[in-house]
Structures are given as C-alpha cells and as structure tokens.
Amino acid sequence: MSQEGYKSQSLDSQIDLRYIFRTLKKNAVFILMCVCLTGMFSYVILDHSLKDTYTVSVNLCVIPRDNTSEKLAETNIENALERSVNVLNSDTMRDQIMKASGSSRVKGNLSASVVADTNIIKMSASGTNAESAYKLLKGALQQYPELSDYFESGYVLQPLSSISANNVQKTEKATLRYSLLLILLVLAGGIGATVYLCIFTDKIHSMEQAKRLLDIPMIGSLDHVKKKSGQKALLISDQDTDHVYEEAVDRIVTSIRSEMSAEGYKTLMVGSVKENDGKSTVTANIALNLARRGKKVVLVDCDMRHPSLAKIFDATVDPKEQFSEYLLGKCELDQVLKQTEVQAHPMGCIWQKKAVAKPYRLLGSERFISLIDQLKEQFDYVVMDTPPLELIRDAEIISETADAMLMVMRQDEVHAVAVNDTVDLLEENGVTVIGGVLNMTKGERDTSKDRYGYSKYYKENAKIENAGE
C-alpha cells in the first residue's frame, strides 16, 4: 500500500485525541521556542520600522448654493456628498497639492469620509510627525476650491472650523499588539500543523490502528513503565517490575508459543524497524518467561553493533568469551554458552560485550549457521536479539537461520509502510513474522484487568519467593 493509502485509511478512522495530546506534549518545547523567537524578533523589527502617527481633521459641510427644494432633496444631497468624497480622495487632489507646494510627493495620507446621517464630510490628514500632517491638511483646504469643476454643480463645501496645530492627535505605534498577534498566529500554526500531521500520519500510535494498517497480526502491547529507584533494567524476574507489565509479557509469550508450536518452530528472532524501540528488553523478558515455564531456552545477543543484553542482565563477560570471539574461531561453544538461573529455572545465554565493526561478515559465516543448528538440538527455544532492520542488513542475514520473527514497534515512532516493507523482505527470505508488539505504550492499558485482584496475587507471590530465598 502506498503512503497516500495509509494516510487515507488514517483519515477514515476515528481521530485519536490521546495521540494528538501526546504529540503536542512532545513538541511543546519546540513550539514554545518558535513562539518566543517570533515574539522577540517581531517586536525588535516592528519597533524599528513602525512610527508614531499624527492625525489632524476638519469637518466640511456640503450645502447648496441656493435653498431650492430640488437642491435640498435628500437624494441630491447624497449624490453631492458621494461625489465630493470621491474628489477629495482622488489622485487629482493629491496632484493639485503637489503642484501648489512645488514638491514631488505628498508626505502623509489624506482621506475623506461622510459622517453618517449628516451632510458633513470629515477630512483627515496623517503623517509621521505633527508638522507634515498639519501642512497636508492645510494644503488640501487651500486647494480643493481649485477643483470646483469636479464637484456636484450647485453645491459648495464649507469648512465648519479652522485647523490648529493644537488639534493634532498622536497615535502611538502598536508594536506590542502586532507582536502579540504574530505570536498567536505562530502558536495556532504550530498546534494546527501538529494536529494535521497527527490526523494524516501512518505512524503506529494505537493497537486499533496497528491492526488496521499492518500486514501482520498484533499479539499484544507493553506499557511504558518507568524503572524504580535502583532498578537497572525492566525485567520480569525483578520483583519491583510492574505486575501489569509482567502479565502483558506472559500473554505475548503465550501467543508466541501457540504460533511456534503449531508450525514446529524453535528459533525466534526479535527485531524492530528502528533503533531505540526497546526490542532488547522485550527479547530478554520473552526468554525469561519461557524459562519460567520450564522450557529449555537460550538467549543469543546477535546485535553486535550495539550489544545490550549483557548490560540488561548486569552480566560479567570475559572479552575472550564473547559471541564474536566464537564466530572468529577463537573459542568453543562451551566457553561462550553461559548458564543463568531465573527463579530456580536455568537459561542459556550467549553474550556480546563490545561492539563489532562489520558484523555481517561473522553472522553470514558457516560457523554462525552451525551454531544455530547446535542450539536447536540442545534447547526448546533459541531467542535472538537482532539489529534494527531498516538501517543495516545484519538482521536480514540472521533471518536466514530463523524460523519466526517478532516485530517490536515503539508507539508513535515507526511508520506502517516501513513495517510492512520490512515484513515483505523477511517473508521473501522465508521467515514467518508471527506478529507485532506495540512497545512503550501510553493510554493503551486496560485497567479492567486488575479487577480480579492480580496486584495482590503478584505481591503475595513476591513475598513467598523472598521468604524462600
């Protein structure tokens, strides 16, 4: 499906207000920074460019030369007013003033308008200083009689008062008002653009949307859980880990086992499209859950560019006995295959401590393929943590040895089109993508799952385990 197709499906669906709120919260600092910069620069520029305005006015009365009923008729008065205003506002009037003053241009603005429901015209002149405004209006009063041929015949304009420099009104420049207006426009634009992108995006932001847009089944979601004080990693073997998160992992593993058992699969690669999607933590917890169930499971760190499983488990690794050393033929399997206990259940681990340059050469070797075959004979499940599929080809090479693959996607971070393209690539290599997991979710938790008292169960279970130790 094309990018436009995904956007169309997103538009047809219900707008996710929680996603819009999360995105606005995430981009709030950037939007506010743009608003502040706009306010600061616009104020400086406007303060420099805008000037105070000085205005002076005079009222002119349109009266007939004689008092005949025809001249006093309302319709005729209105016509005379309209024509007089047009003349006073015309370029001809400005040309006459320039001609009389001997200047090449008129400094300031001259305007005329009818006072409602009267036969009076208000003529105003404005300029950047009081002198220019006064001179402009004075010139207009002196020169408009020269244009008498343009006015309505039978009528004259009579000033009702003289002009005085004391009548000049000063209007201060509205720098602050215009700056605030620009600030509001930028703020509205930032919020509007964010909402627009949220509505038309194909980024995976909810389970409902993922099920609609992705070509793989979604087998579960994992909440965004903050590690507690002193907690090095979010592992289900740690009693401080949130019980709802632990239960979600258990449901996901149940679905994985069901799919793999039905096809007789033993090797599972866990990967993601992008970096920092939390796949390594998910991989570790899948292996831990399988070990809890009494299954013989081995966890292999195949992400040699950014290995993290040893750090997650706080394992001490001898540099001479890490995974890359085995693939280079510098040590044997019994040296790299370590055993760890998970709540009295053994689990095999193959660690990688240091990053390796160009690991695809090692992962594409016969020694790696032979290793996976040996592990399949010794264990019920081989769980491999693999590099992001969008960036490098390591995972594509690893997929040649895997039976099944689990796709981990961080909420609000990965595009549906990227996930589907990756799935197509894996399936071309003969790997079955058994499902996807939406990771680090906010707003997806179903609190109704606590109604049977699971929290109390997990707390009591943890106390029993501690007492046994």
N, C-alpha and C positions, 0 to 999 in steps of 0.2 A: 504494500500500500504506500502511496506517495505521501510526502509531508502534508500536502493540501488535504488529502483524505483523512489523515489523523486529526487535523485541525477542524475539519467539517464534523467529524464524529464528536470531538470535544464540544463544539458549539451546540450540537443537538442534545447533549446531555445536560443534566441539571448543573447550574453553576455551583461550584464548591466554595462556599464562603469561608470555610476554615482554611483552605489553601490560599485564598486571597489574603486573609488576615496574616497567615504565616509569612507570605511573601512580602507583604507591606512591612511587617515587623523586621524581616531580614534586611530589607533595603532602606529602612527608616533613616539610618545614619547617612547613607549616600544622598537620599532625597533632601534631608535637612541641610546637609553640607551645600548642595546646589542652591537651596533657598537662601542660605546665609550669604553665599558668594554673590548671588544675584542681587540681594538687598544691599550689600556693601558697595559693589561696583556701580550699580544703577544709581545709588544715592550720590556717589562721587561724580559720576558723569553728568547726571541731571543737575546737580548743584552748580556744576561748572558751566553747563550750556544754557540752563533756564535763567531768565532775568525777571526782575520785578516789573509789573505792568502798571502804567499810569493812564487813567481814563478821565476825560472831561466831556460833558454833554450839554446840549442846549435843545430846547423844545421849539419847534416851528409849527405855526398854526396855518392850515390851508383854509383860505377864505375867498369867497367870490368877490369880483371887482364891484358888482352891484348886488342888490338884495332881491333880485327877481326870483319868483317861485321856481323857475326852471333851474337856476343856479343852486338854489338851496335844496333841491331834491336829493334824497339820501343816496340814490344810485349814482348821480353825477358827482357827489362829494366823494364817494368811494372810488370812483374812477380817477378822480383828481388826486386822491391820496396815493393810489397804486402807482400812477404814472410819476408822481413826484418822488416817491421812494426809489423807483427804478432809475430815475435820472441821478439822484444823489449817490446811488450805489454803483453807478456806471463807470467804465474806464474813461469816458468823456469828461466826467467830473474830475477825475484824478489828473487827466492830461491838462485840463484848464488850470488846475492848481500849480502843476509843474511849470506851465508856460508863464504864469504870473510871477512865480517865485524865481524863475530862471535856473532851477535845479534840474538835474537829470532823472531824479527819482523822488518819490514821496516817501518820507520816513514815517512809518506807522500805518495804522489801519483806520479806515473811515467807513462807518456803517450808519445806515438809517433804517428805522422801522416804525410802523404805525402803533400808536398807543391804543389798545383795544377800546372799542366803543366810543371813540372820540375822533375829532378831525385834527389831531395833533400828531406830528412826526417827531420822534426823538432821534437826533443826530449825535453820534458819539465819535470821538477820535481817541485812539490809544497808541501808546508808544513806550519805549524802554526808559524814557525819562519824562518828567513833567513838562519840560520846555518843548520837546518835539510834539507831544500830544496837544498842547495849547496852540502852538503855531499851526498845526494841521487843521484844527477846528476853526481857528480864526481865518485861515486861508479859504476854507470851504464856505464860511459865511460871507466872505467878501466876493467870492467868485460865482456862487450859484445864480445870482441875478443875471450873469452873462449868458446863462443857458436858458433864459426865459422862453426861447422859441421851442424848447423841448418839453416844457411843462404843459399841462392841460390849459387850453385857452380860456380866458375868463376867470382864472383863479390866480392868486398870488400866495407866496409863502412869507409869513410874518413872524420874525423871532419874538418869542414871548419874554425873553430876558437876555441880558448881555452875558458874555462869558467872562470868567475871572480866574486868575491863577489859583485863587483860594478854593475854587470848586473842583480842582483836580483830585481824583481819588486814587489811592495807591492800592494795588492788589499784589500781595507778596507771592513769590513763586511757590508752587505747590510741589516742592521736591519730595517731601516725606510722603505725601498722598500718592504720587506716581510710583514711588519706590515700593510702597505697601501694595499697590495694585499689581506691580510686576512680581512681587513675592507671592501673592495669592495665585497669580497665573502659573508661575513655576510649580508651586505646591500642587495646584489642581492638575497640571500637566503630568507631574511625576506620579501622582496617585492614579490618574486616568490611564497613563501608559502601562503602569504595573497591573492594573485590573484588566486592561485589554489583553496583555500578554498572558495573564493567568487564564483568561477565558479561552483563548485560541491556542494555548500550548498543548504539546503532546507529552510533556514531562509527566512521569508517573507520580501522582500525588495521593492516590487512594486505591484501596483494593477493588472497589467497584469499577473505577476507571481502568485499572490494570487488566481486569477480567474482560473488559470490553475491547481494549486496543491490542493486547498482546496475543501472539500465536501460541502461547504456552499456558498451561493451567497454573493458577496461583494457589499454592498449597498452604499459605499462611503469611502472617505478618509478625514482626517483632517490635515491641515498643522501644522508644528512645528512653533508655534508663541511665541515669547518672550513677557513676561509681561512688560508693560511700567512702568516707574518710578511711584511708589505709588500705583500700581495695585496689590492687594492682591491675586487675583485669576482670571483665564481666563474665565469669564462668559459673555454670550451674552447680559445680562442685563446691562453690563458696557459699556458706550459709547466709552471707549478707546480701546475696543476689535476690532481687525482687521475685517473689513466688509466681506472679503472673507471667513474668518473662520466662521463668523455668517451665511453667505449664505450656506456654506457647511453643517452646523448643520441643517439648515432648510430643505435641500434636504434629509438628512438622516432621519429626523423625518417624512417627507412626505412618504418615503418608509416604515418606521416602521408602521405608521398609516394604510397604504394601506394593509400591510400584516395582521395586527392585526384585522382590521375591517372586512376583508374578512372571518376570522375564528371566529369572535366574542370574541377575547381575550381581557382581561383587565389588567392582571398582566404581567409586563415585568421585568425580571432580567437582569442587565447589569454586565458582568463579563469579566475576562481575564484569560489567562493561567498562566501568570507570574505576579510578583509584578512590580510596577512602570511602568505600561503600560498606565497610565493616564485615567483609567476607571472611577474614581470618578468624574473627571472634565467632562468627556463625559456624565455620568449619570446626573449630575447637569444641564448641558445645554439641554439635552433632555427634562427634566422636565420643565425647563424654557420655552422652545419653545412650549411645549404643553399648558402651562398656557397662553402664549401669544395668542394662537389660541382660547382662551376662553374655554378650556377644564378643567374640574374639575380633578386635578391631585394631588396625594400625593407622596412625596419623602421619602423613608424609608432607613435609613443607617443600613444595615444588616452586614456590615463588622466590626464586634465588636472587632476583634483583632487589626485592625489599622483603627479606625474610622476617617474620614476626612471631611465629608460633612459640619459639623458644622464649621470647620475651613475655608473651602472654602467660605461659606456664611457669615463668621465672626459673627456667631450667639452666643448669650449668652445662655448657657444651665445650668439649675439648676441640679446639680448631682442627686437630688431626683426625677427628672422628665425626666430622660433619658430612652432610649429604654429598656436597661437591667433591670431597676427598674420595668417597666411594666411587663416584662416577668417573673420576680420574684414574681409578685403579690403585689408589694409594692405601686403601684399607679394605677390609672384608665386611660382609653384611652383619656378622655377629658383633662387629665393633660399632657400627652406626645405629643398629636397631636397639633402642633403649626401652626398658620396661618401666612403667609408672603405675601407681595404684590410684584408682578412682573409687573412693568409698568401698574399699576392700575388693574391687574388681580390677584386674590387670588390663593395661592398654599399652600397645606398642607405639613407639614414636621414633621418627627419623627427623632429626633437627638440622636446620641450616642456620648458622650463626652470622656469617659475614656475607655481604652482597658479592655477587659474581658477575663479571663482565661477559657478555655474550653467552648466557647460559643455554641458549637454544642448541648450541653445539653439544653440550652434555646431555640435554633432555632428548635429543634426537639420536643418541648413541644406542648401540645394541645392548650395552650394559644396563641402561635405564629400562629398556623393554624387558630384558631378562629379569631385572629386579622385580618389576610389577608382576610378572608371571610367578616368581617365587613367593611373593607376598600373598597372592591369590590362593596359593596352595596351603599356606600356613594360617590364614585368617579368614574370618567370615566376611569382613568388610575392609576394603582399602579406601581410606578417605584422603583425598589430596587437596591441599590448598594451592590454588593456581593464580598466576598473574592476571591483571585485567586484560580482557580480550580485545578491547578497542585500540589499545596503544601498541602492543607488541605481539609477536607471533608465537611466543613461548607456549601459551595456553593451547594454541592450535596444534602444536606438536604433541603436547601432553594428551590432547583429546584422542589421539590415535591409539592410546593404550587404555582409555577409559570406556566403561560400558554405559555410564549415565552421567548426566551433568545437572547440577542445581544452580540456578541463576539467582544471585543476590543483587537486589536493587535498592539503593538508598532513596527514601522518599524525597520527592521534589528535585532530584538531581539528574536522573537519566531519562533520555527521550525514548518513547516507544519504538520509533523507527530504528534506533540504534540497537535496541534489544532484539527486535525481530530480524534484523540483518545478521546479527551475531548468531542467533538461533539457526538461521538458514545455513550459515557457514559450518556450524558444528554438525548439523544433520547431514551435510554433504560429506563430512568426514566419518559418518557412521555412528555418531554419538547421539543418544536419545536424551533430549532435555526433558527431564521428568517434571519440572515445574519451576516456579519462581517464588522467591520470598521477598516481601517488601520490608526493608530493614529501617530501623531508627524512625519509626512512625510516631506522629503526634496526632491525636484525635481519632485513632483507629481502634483504641481499646474498648472492648465490650465489658463494661463493669458488671453486667448481669452474671458473668461467670463467677463472681465472688459470692453470689447469694447462697451457695451451699456451704460456705464456711471453709473454703480452701486455705485461706490465710491462716486460720487456726491450725489446720492439718499440717501445713509446712512448718510452722513454728514449733509445734509439738514434735514433729519428726526430727527437726534440727536438734532439739534438746536431747532426744533419745540417742542420736548419733554422737553428740558431745559427751554424754554420760558413758557411752560405750568406749570412748577413747580414753 
